[in-house]
Amino acid sequence: MPDVDVLVVGAGPAGAVAAAHAKRAAPELDVVLLERDRAVGAPVRCAEGVGDAGLREFAEPDGAPWVARKISRVIFVAPDDSEVKVAERDVGWILDRTRFDAHLAALAVAAGAELLVGTEASGMTRTPDGRWGVAVRGLRGESSYRAKVVIGADGVEAMVGRWAGLDTRVPARDMESCAQYVVQGIDFDPDAIYLQFGDAVAPGGYAWVFPKGVGIANVGLGLVALKSDGRNARQYLDAWVGRRYPGGARTGYTVGGVIVHTTVQQTYADGVLVAGDAAHMINPLSGGGIVNAMKAGRLAGCTAAAAIRAGDTTARRLATYHHAWMALLGQDHLKYYRIKQALETVDDAFFNALARTVNAIPQERRTLGRIFTHALVKHPQLIPVAARFFI
Ligand SMILES: Cc1cc2nc3c(=O)[nH]c(=O)nc-3n(C[C@H](O)[C@H](O)[C@H](O)COP(=O)(O)OP(=O)(O)OC[C@H]3O[C@@H](n4cnc5c(N)ncnc54)[C@H](O)[C@@H]3O)c2cc1C
């Protein structure tokens, strides 16, 4: 059983950043990063959109080969198809995640971590000396590692947290089913992302068009199955794409789940930290989780390294990770979650009316803040929620 200091399970954004930061914080530690897929970053189960500021904390996007498109506008589409353009500068980027995730993993390796692809953690138990014995199977057969700290960065279907006894259950109403095509040969503004709401389009979620280039985009939607009319996400997507882009070539298809809940109650145990989707650290309002995963990975890697150096990897010590995450974004997610709940009470007529009101504002003055203000005037029941959000 080879000994390692930090074993990171999952080489998505959370795991790759965790491994890099653990190694940078304490270069003398052995850090191993496991990825069950045969290639980091593939298959892509993501619309690949990220905000500019969050991304820049981890990588420089200008001219980077892992960027597909720069985005400078957001276009909201009401259920009745009326569009509201919101002009912002430097809104964000559409990544090429196959390359981006590989880039992050390469940074971890450059920092000195060992990366093993095609290698899956299949279970773990506490060893008598207070470490974790982690069983792995992969290209080299079955083996196991003994680790001082295991970082579970194993995504939406995470097991590490459960193996460590953490409660990672998700209520069905907070689980979105997503389906997405890559669609080519279609006409849209390639500098904008489009978001459409509506019960007939994506009940409990929204549909998106995220440009990867001129005439080519990730076109998908996420919905809450409990709210659907019996159709699954792909059936809703087929109807939407067929209506909006009947001539488009569907050249790629993916499905996936997004947890639109709040951070798990406890993200740590003796010798264990969980980060990213594995800890439900997705923004529950937008469903975005890439930058959050990287921020959590950074915290997890640094916390693990400091704990090992201090010779104390107990839950008590590792709890600092949870507190730091909650202060950084976890508390905000609680507020976004309340807004999400409040939005569940509004109907398609509300969004249609809101689009008409907002379109009466000159485009250059149409900020997200003003749109939200108009939403509040139309729907005063959102005010207590908003107050909590802005305070
Ligand atoms: C359809 C869809 C669209 C999305 N669009 C966006 C978007 O536009 N913007 C955004 O910010 N977020 C988006 N998300 C969410 C985003 O993809 C995730 O929040 C993000 O990938 C989380 O990163 P992570 O590192 O926590 O997990 P992941 O990226 O899921 O990485 C986890 C890794 O762990 C590996 N793994 C799992 N189990 C094991 C194991 N036992 N052993 C070894 N390896 C294991 C997996 O193979 C995977 O590579 C979308 C999600 C979906 C499903």
The ligand as a Gaussian input file, in Angstrom:
#p B3LYP/6-31G(d) Opt

LIG

0 1
 C      -25.066000      20.131000     -18.858000
 C      -24.250000      20.915000     -17.869000
 C      -23.916000      22.229000     -18.166000
 C      -23.128000      22.964000     -17.271000
 N      -22.762000      24.228000     -17.616000
 C      -21.979000      24.960000     -16.794000
 C      -21.516000      26.244000     -17.177000
 O      -21.796000      26.737000     -18.271000
 N      -20.740000      26.930000     -16.297000
 C      -20.395000      26.430000     -15.083000
 O      -19.686000      27.122000     -14.321000
 N      -20.797000      25.189000     -14.700000
 C      -21.558000      24.446000     -15.526000
 N      -21.948000      23.177000     -15.163000
 C      -21.489000      22.665000     -13.870000
 C      -20.005000      22.310000     -13.959000
 O      -19.785000      21.396000     -15.009000
 C      -19.523000      21.707000     -12.635000
 O      -19.966000      22.533000     -11.576000
 C      -18.004000      21.589000     -12.574000
 O      -17.517000      20.699000     -13.561000
 C      -17.599000      21.076000     -11.184000
 O      -16.232000      20.735000     -11.142000
 P      -15.755000      19.544000     -10.173000
 O      -14.286000      19.515000     -10.305000
 O      -16.378000      19.693000      -8.849000
 O      -16.403000      18.230000     -10.800000
 P      -16.220000      17.568000     -12.234000
 O      -15.853000      18.564000     -13.248000
 O      -17.438000      16.750000     -12.448000
 O      -14.970000      16.611000     -12.029000
 C      -15.062000      15.445000     -11.248000
 C      -14.086000      14.433000     -11.814000
 O      -13.982000      13.343000     -10.908000
 C      -13.871000      12.149000     -11.664000
 N      -14.280000      11.060000     -10.765000
 C      -15.513000      10.818000     -10.265000
 N      -15.489000       9.755000      -9.454000
 C      -14.211000       9.310000      -9.428000
 C      -13.564000       8.229000      -8.768000
 N      -14.235000       7.404000      -7.951000
 N      -12.229000       8.039000      -8.967000
 C      -11.537000       8.879000      -9.800000
 N      -12.114000       9.923000     -10.469000
 C      -13.437000      10.138000     -10.264000
 C      -14.809000      12.368000     -12.838000
 O      -14.502000      11.524000     -13.922000
 C      -14.536000      13.841000     -13.141000
 O      -13.507000      14.015000     -14.093000
 C      -22.720000      22.391000     -16.033000
 C      -23.081000      21.082000     -15.735000
 C      -23.825000      20.340000     -16.645000
 C      -24.177000      18.922000     -16.306000

